[in-house]
């Protein structure tokens, strides 16, 4: 720290660091995990909650929702390099409100921002994490023209118009071990998940607002330990916001975002509970963007193989079945050790699948 910095600034920086430490403890503590993974099942008095029948409005809803406790902007990409190798990248920005009415001026802002980034190939899974406080220009999201950032990690429009949304994006992140810079171009529409964007997560009524842009084609570069490779492939963007996205007994989830050969997209999740049966939901997305919700009785997701990773047994191969669509596939990871030792920790990585259908996608597993 600069010794010439005014004392008041030191105190404010110390307060910001204390808030960061409080967030880390909240996300990783046993008490938080007892209220849904990452504390997402904890009560949230004073915050707004998603309501069915609420229309999503763009580009407004690309921006932040400070009346809600938690939200994220999330991109994954399955890539092929000019060197013939397969790669995956992840970029996620989270906003956590420390209390209701969190959007305030300057140092009085009560939002904490956290970001995760990763680059994966068959032999390496490299990741990084950043924290920043809100209100002082270190992190934030602007709806139109769209820009999400934390320090020098960016997810932003490539268009110059004042109302530009997410149709054409650039995304970049990295640290000393990896870096990536990609251009994303949407070739299909935004997809509303759940019931017009209202996405149920439990039988008890917990829900989020949730939409996706699963039709990005992408190209750019990925660097692993200084070795840069030109890449191209497919990307998927997810947006969610809520104030209590999980029930208190839901310990984690298994989430699949799949690109089927032929242009169909498939989103599935299984919310695992310590008390009740898992909660399933999915969305079959045709190549033109038309959607067909998949109910729990239509979905079967079962682990086929576990691996001991980060001192815990974690599924790395899965069987996925959608009865109404004749889907019966087995997934395999590009790198089974795609563990994100972040706050909170989870498994996140690119996968391939084969069987009745072929393709690629991303798998996220939390709470193991």
N, C-alpha and C positions, 0 to 999 in steps of 0.2 A: 504494500500500500504506500502511496506517495505521502511522505512525512509532511509535505507542505499543504496537503489538503485541509481545508477548514474543518474544525472540530465537528460542526454540525453535519458536514458531509460524511465524516467517519461514523457518526452515530447513525445516520440514515442507512449507510452501507451495512453497518452491523445489524440494524433491524432487518434489512433485506436478507442477509445471510441467516438470521434467526428464523425468518419465515421459510426460507429454503429448507433449513434443518427440520423445522416443524412439519413441512410437507413430506420430506423423506421419511420421517418417523411415522407419520400418519399412513403413508402408503405401505410401509413395510412391517408395521407392528402387528402382533397377534390380534389385538383388539380390532384393528381395521379389517383384517382378513376374516374375522368372525362376523363382519357386517357386509358380506359379499366381497368378492375379489377386489383388492385395492380400495376397500372402503366404499365401493359403489352401491352398496346396499344400506348404508347408514341413513338415518332420518335426515331430512333437509328442511327444517322449518324456515319459513320466510322466503323460500325460493319458489319459482314457478315450476309447474309440472306439465309434461306433454298431455294434450287432450285430443281424443279422436275427432276426426272431421275438420281439423285445422289445416287449411291449405298452406303449402310451402310456396314461398314467393322468391323468385330469382330476378336479379342477382342479390337481393337483400339477404337471403338466407345463406349465402356463401360467407357472410361476415360473422362476427362474434355475437353471442347471445348472453350478455352479462346477467340477465335475470335468472338464468339457469346455472346450476352449480358446476357442471362439467361438460366439456365438449372437446372434439378432436377433428383434425384434418389429416387424412391418412392416404398415402400413395404406396402401392407396391408395383413392381415391374418385373416381368419375366423376359430375359434378354439373351440374345445370341451374339457372340463376339466374332469379329473378323478372323480371330485366331481359332475359330471352331468350337470354343468352350461356351458353356451355359453360365449365366450370371443371374443374380437377383438383387434388387435394391428395395429398401424401405425408407420412407420419410414420414414421420408423424409429429404433429404439433398438438400439444394438449393445453387446455386452459382450465385452471382450478380456481374457483371463487372461494375465498376464505370466509366470506360471510355474505348475506344478501346485500343488494344494492352496492355491488363491488366496483362498478365503473366510476372512478373518481379522478380528480385532477392530480397529476404529478405523483408525488410520493405518498399521497393518501389513497391511491388506487389499491384495491384489495384482491387483485388477481395474481396468481402465480402461473407462469408458463413453463412447460417442460417439453423437450423434444427428444426423439429417438431417431437415429439413422443407422443403416446397416448396408453392407455390401457382402454378397455371398457368392462363392464359387464352390466347386466340388471339394476343394481342400481347405478353404478358409471361410470363417464367418466373422467378420469384423464389424464392430458396432461402436457407437458413441452416444453420449447423453449430454444435454445442456439444460440449464435452468436460468430463468430470468424473472424479474418481477415486472408487473405491468405499470403503465402510466408514465414511464420515463424514456420510451423510445427504444428499449432493448428487445422487445418482442411484441407481436400483435398481429391483427388481421384486418384488412380493409376489403370491403365487399366489392366495390366497383370504382376504378379498375381493381380486380382481385389481386391481393398481395398478402401472403402469410409469411412471417419471418421470425427468426430468433437469432440474434447476432448476424452472422453471414450465411446462415442456412436459409434458403429461399424456396418458396413455391408461389409463383406469380404468373400473371398473364403475359403473353408475348405480343398482345395487341395494344395499340396506342389510344384507342377510343376511350372516352371517360367512363362508359358503362360496360367495359369489357368484363366478361365473366370467366368461366373456366374452360372455354372451348379450345383454347390454344395456350398451353402453359409451358413454363420452364421450371425445373426443379434441380436443386444442387445442395450438396452437403459433403462433409468429410472431416477427417482429422489427420494426424500424421501418418496413419496406416492405410487409409483408403480415401477415395473421393469419387464423386460422380457428378455429371452435368448432363441432363437430358432435356430434350424438347418433346412435349406431349401434344398430340393433335387428336381431338375427338372425332370419331367417324360415325357416331350414333348418339342418341339422346341421353339426357339425364334420366335415371331410373329411380322412382320412388319405391322404397322398400316398405314391407308391411302393408298397412291399409292407407294408401295414399300418403306415405311418409311417416305414419304412426306405427312404430315397430314394437310389438309386445315382446317382453323378455321373460315373463313368468305368468303363472296362473293367478297370482295374487294381484296382478295389475300393473307391475312395474313396466315402464316403456321408455322409449327414446323417440325423438325425431331422427329419421335416417334416410339418406338418399345416397346414390352412387353414380359415378360416371365410369362404367366398365368398358367403354369402347375406345380407349386411347391407343393409338399407335405411337411408338416412341423411338427416338434415335439420339445418340450422343456418345458419351465416353464413360468408362469406368476404370479407375486406377486402383490396383491392389499392390501395396508396398512399392509404390512408385512406377509400376509397370502399367501403362495406359493402353486400353483396348477400345476400339470403336465398336459400338453395340447398336442393336435395333431389336424391337420386339413389341410386346403388348403390356399395357399398364392399366391399373384399376384405382380409382379414387373413391374413398368412402368419407361421409360426413355424418357425425352423430352429435346430438346434444340432449342433455337430460339433467335431472337433479337427483334422481334415485333410479339408476338404470337396472339395478339388480334387486332381488329379494335378499334379505339378510342371510338366508341359508344357502345362497348360491355361491359355490366356492370357485367357479371359473367356467370357462367355455372353450369349445372347439369350433373354430370358424373357418369356413372354406370359401374362397373366391376362385372360381374355376372358369377357364377359357376352353370351351369344347371346340375341337376342330369342326369347321363349318360355320363358326360365328356365334353359336349359342353361348350364353353366359349362365352360370349357376352359382347362386349364393346360398349357403347353408350354415346354420349354427345349431349347436347343442349346448344348452345351459345346464351345467351339472349342479345338483343340490345335495347337501348332506342329509336331507330329510325326505325329499320328495323325488318322484320320477323326473328324469331330465325333461327339459322343455325344448322342443324342436321347432324350427321354422326354416323355410327356404323360399327361394324365388327363382322360377325358371324364366329366363330372359331371352326371347327370340332375337335373331340377328337384326331385326328391324326395331328392337327396343320394346316390343309388346311383352307384357309380363303375365305370369300365371303363378299365384301364390301356392306354395306346397305346405300342406298341413302335416302334423306330426305323424299321423298314421301312414303317410306316404313316404316317410324318410326313415332309413336305417343307416346308422353310422356306428361302426365297430372297429376298435383297434385290432391290428393283426400282429404287431411286434412292438415290444418296448425296448428302450435302451436306457442304461444308467447314465444320466447326464446331470452335472451340477448337483451330485449327491441325491438324486431322486430318479425314480423310474418314470420315463416319459414315452408315450406312444410315438413312433416314427413312421409306421405304415398303417394305412387304414383301408377298410372296405366301405364304400359308399354306394347305397342303393336308393333309387327313386322309382318306386313301383309303377306309377302311372306313366312314366316316360321310358321304361325299359332300361334304365341306367343301372349297371352293376360293374363298378370299377374298383381297382386297387390303386392306391396312391403310394408313391415313394418320394423321399426328399432328395433334392440336389445335394444337400449336406445335412446328415442327420444331427449334427451338433450345432444347429442354428439357435443356440441359446442366447437370449438377451439378458445379460447379467446387469440389468438396469434397476430402477426403482419405479414400479415393482418389476420383478423378474418374470420372464415368460419365454416360450418358444415361438419363433417366427421365421419362416423361411419358404423359399420356392419349392414347389413339388411338381411332379409329373404323374399322370395316371393313364391306365390302359385297361382294356376289358371290352365291355360293350361300346365304350366311347374312348377316344384318346384326346389328350390335351395337356395343359399345364395350368398352373395357378399358384396361389399362396395359401398357406395354412398358418393360423395363429392358435396357440393353445396356452391357456392361463390356468393358474391354480394347482399345478402339479408340484 
